[in-house]
Amino acid sequence: MADVVVIGGGILGACTALHLREAGAGEVVLLERAGALGSETTAAGAGFVGYWAGELEAELAAYGMEFYARLQAESGDDLGVRRNGLLFPAISEAGQAMLQQEYERELSFAPEVELVDADAACVLAPILARATIHGGLFQPGAHQVDTRRVMAALARRLASAGVDVRCGTAADRVGIEGGRVVAVETGHGAIPTGIAINAAGAGAESLARRNGLRLGAVPLLESRFVTAPLADVGEAHPMLLFFERDLLYARPQSGGLLIGAIERSIGAHDRVPLDRPPPPAASLPQHALEGHERLARACADLMPVLADFRVADRASGLPTWTPDGRHILGAAPGIDGYFALAGDNESCVTHGPGLARLAAELVVHGSTEADIAAYRVGRFDDLSDAELQRAAEGQYLARHPPEDGSAPTPFGIEL
Ligand SMILES: Cc1cc2nc3c(=O)[nH]c(=O)nc-3n(C[C@H](O)[C@H](O)[C@H](O)COP(=O)(O)OP(=O)(O)OC[C@H]3O[C@@H](n4cnc5c(N)ncnc54)[C@H](O)[C@@H]3O)c2cc1C
């Protein structure tokens, strides 16, 4: 018998289980299909923790930064948590004009944001080739984290907090009787409980559908790689994000650079079915990785260190996109005790700890201090699967700056 069963041991589920336990939720069981916590999309997460969107999300981001810094301090280990700052370099005059608009947009939610000229950008980020840079936008408070080390520390933290973590155990469906949750069914038997939280990442949609629910969390492939150590990449170098080059991003990692980007178009090999459990991350296709490596080599004009590099590590995952770019958090309509936390919009290394805190508040107190109406479960019920897929892909692609030169919206959220 558990008071709460959390399904999915990525950053969202693991943080939710911890916050529940700390909020006095009682016996908390955390189920993870894979052999270890955080080994799917979270392990691929590039670890940029910045301010991407509106006011609520800025609060979530600020909490995320504080949470990771505290986790590192309390663990006594180096979890790769660093306040390196995040620079968006402009590589054209039109790009700098777009950053001016983005700066005005970010002023309404980011606590600190600065527009810098080309010289200042290159002082902040010495790996940039000065001749190619026209300026930049800088978030000095942004953090980077190493998601794998963070998840290892979280696993230890969950154990010492008394959360019953069961890896290698997939939830098959949530047992429901008389409109109430009564159990979570697994291949190892049913776990009786009155509360189930679906935080199954790319598996959240298909799991929900087994109980007749539709969330609107559409998984799409995303990949990144790490180069072997490179000369001149300091550990404290700011994270970089080139919105004019397919959102190519780079940050220091293990003496080299962790690099990724977004795709220009989405094809069949980037999608997974909505009504079946997703494939494990290790078996995802490689085409995006190959494209990002080619793009990185073509960016040696911007970062000369990329003229010659070897790839030391590759990873892919399946972030889930929602039709409106907002997360999904709340009680499922019509099923007492069923909660969903999904639709990460590729920003839940940043927003995950804050969302988890809200999820725990909701379960333990029945409400949250923050207004999370925009995250309501069931808000896409009127969309067909084809409409859902199309709108979610639109959010993914919206991160490319519009050709008309209006402000880019990194991470696709227009609030
Ligand atoms: C290449 C890449 C770069 C990214 N960069 C960033 C970034 O810089 N900043 C940022 O904020 N975000 C980033 N993200 C997004 C971020 O990684 C995700 O938002 C976050 O990891 C999602 O966490 P999750 O817990 O929902 O998913 P996951 O980590 O996938 O966790 C869900 C877990 O549920 C388990 N599961 C599934 N079905 C079941 C079941 N039936 N029963 C039990 N367990 C189940 C899975 O095995 C999995 O471990 C990036 C993602 C990728 C792929």
The ligand as a MOL file (V3000), in Angstrom:
LIG
                    3D

  0  0  0     0  0            999 V3000
M  V30 BEGIN CTAB
M  V30 COUNTS 53 58 0 0 0
M  V30 BEGIN ATOM
M  V30 1 C 19.1780 16.7300 -26.5630 0
M  V30 2 C 18.3570 17.3800 -25.4730 0
M  V30 3 C 18.7580 18.5800 -24.9360 0
M  V30 4 C 18.0150 19.1830 -23.9140 0
M  V30 5 N 18.4730 20.3160 -23.3540 0
M  V30 6 C 17.8060 20.8820 -22.3200 0
M  V30 7 C 18.3220 22.0470 -21.6700 0
M  V30 8 O 19.4240 22.4970 -21.9910 0
M  V30 9 N 17.5910 22.6200 -20.6900 0
M  V30 10 C 16.3780 22.1290 -20.3010 0
M  V30 11 O 15.7560 22.7070 -19.4140 0
M  V30 12 N 15.8780 20.9890 -20.8640 0
M  V30 13 C 16.5680 20.3740 -21.8570 0
M  V30 14 N 16.0890 19.2430 -22.4500 0
M  V30 15 C 14.7900 18.7370 -22.0190 0
M  V30 16 C 14.8770 17.9340 -20.7600 0
M  V30 17 O 15.8750 16.9520 -20.8800 0
M  V30 18 C 13.4980 17.3310 -20.4940 0
M  V30 19 O 12.5650 18.3860 -20.4090 0
M  V30 20 C 13.4420 16.5200 -19.2130 0
M  V30 21 O 14.5470 15.6540 -19.1030 0
M  V30 22 C 12.1510 15.7200 -19.1650 0
M  V30 23 O 12.1570 14.9420 -17.9920 0
M  V30 24 P 11.1090 13.8040 -17.7550 0
M  V30 25 O 11.2790 13.3630 -16.3590 0
M  V30 26 O 9.7680 14.2650 -18.1870 0
M  V30 27 O 11.4850 12.6830 -18.8450 0
M  V30 28 P 12.4480 11.4210 -18.7470 0
M  V30 29 O 13.7930 11.7680 -18.3020 0
M  V30 30 O 12.3400 10.6760 -20.0390 0
M  V30 31 O 11.7740 10.5630 -17.6180 0
M  V30 32 C 10.5970 9.8290 -17.7940 0
M  V30 33 C 10.8800 8.4450 -17.2550 0
M  V30 34 O 9.6810 7.6850 -17.2530 0
M  V30 35 C 10.0250 6.3510 -17.4850 0
M  V30 36 N 8.8140 5.6510 -17.9340 0
M  V30 37 C 8.1710 5.7670 -19.1220 0
M  V30 38 N 7.0790 4.9990 -19.1320 0
M  V30 39 C 7.0350 4.3980 -17.9200 0
M  V30 40 C 6.1240 3.4830 -17.3250 0
M  V30 41 N 5.0490 3.0450 -17.9660 0
M  V30 42 N 6.3840 3.0520 -16.0730 0
M  V30 43 C 7.4880 3.4890 -15.3930 0
M  V30 44 N 8.3720 4.3480 -15.9200 0
M  V30 45 C 8.1370 4.8180 -17.1590 0
M  V30 46 C 11.1100 6.4390 -18.5430 0
M  V30 47 O 11.9010 5.2660 -18.5640 0
M  V30 48 C 11.8770 7.6730 -18.1150 0
M  V30 49 O 13.0170 7.4040 -17.3340 0
M  V30 50 C 16.8200 18.5950 -23.4430 0
M  V30 51 C 16.4310 17.3650 -23.9700 0
M  V30 52 C 17.2060 16.7400 -24.9580 0
M  V30 53 C 16.8090 15.3930 -25.4600 0
M  V30 END ATOM
M  V30 BEGIN BOND
M  V30 1 1 1 2
M  V30 2 1 2 3
M  V30 3 2 2 52
M  V30 4 2 3 4
M  V30 5 1 4 5
M  V30 6 1 4 50
M  V30 7 2 5 6
M  V30 8 1 6 7
M  V30 9 1 6 13
M  V30 10 2 7 8
M  V30 11 1 7 9
M  V30 12 1 9 10
M  V30 13 2 10 11
M  V30 14 1 10 12
M  V30 15 2 12 13
M  V30 16 1 13 14
M  V30 17 1 14 15
M  V30 18 1 14 50
M  V30 19 1 15 16
M  V30 20 1 16 17
M  V30 21 1 16 18
M  V30 22 1 18 19
M  V30 23 1 18 20
M  V30 24 1 20 21
M  V30 25 1 20 22
M  V30 26 1 22 23
M  V30 27 1 23 24
M  V30 28 2 24 25
M  V30 29 1 24 26
M  V30 30 1 24 27
M  V30 31 1 27 28
M  V30 32 2 28 29
M  V30 33 1 28 30
M  V30 34 1 28 31
M  V30 35 1 31 32
M  V30 36 1 32 33
M  V30 37 1 33 34
M  V30 38 1 33 48
M  V30 39 1 34 35
M  V30 40 1 35 36
M  V30 41 1 35 46
M  V30 42 1 36 37
M  V30 43 1 36 45
M  V30 44 2 37 38
M  V30 45 1 38 39
M  V30 46 1 39 40
M  V30 47 2 39 45
M  V30 48 1 40 41
M  V30 49 2 40 42
M  V30 50 1 42 43
M  V30 51 2 43 44
M  V30 52 1 44 45
M  V30 53 1 46 47
M  V30 54 1 46 48
M  V30 55 1 48 49
M  V30 56 2 50 51
M  V30 57 1 51 52
M  V30 58 1 52 53
M  V30 END BOND
M  V30 END CTAB
M  END
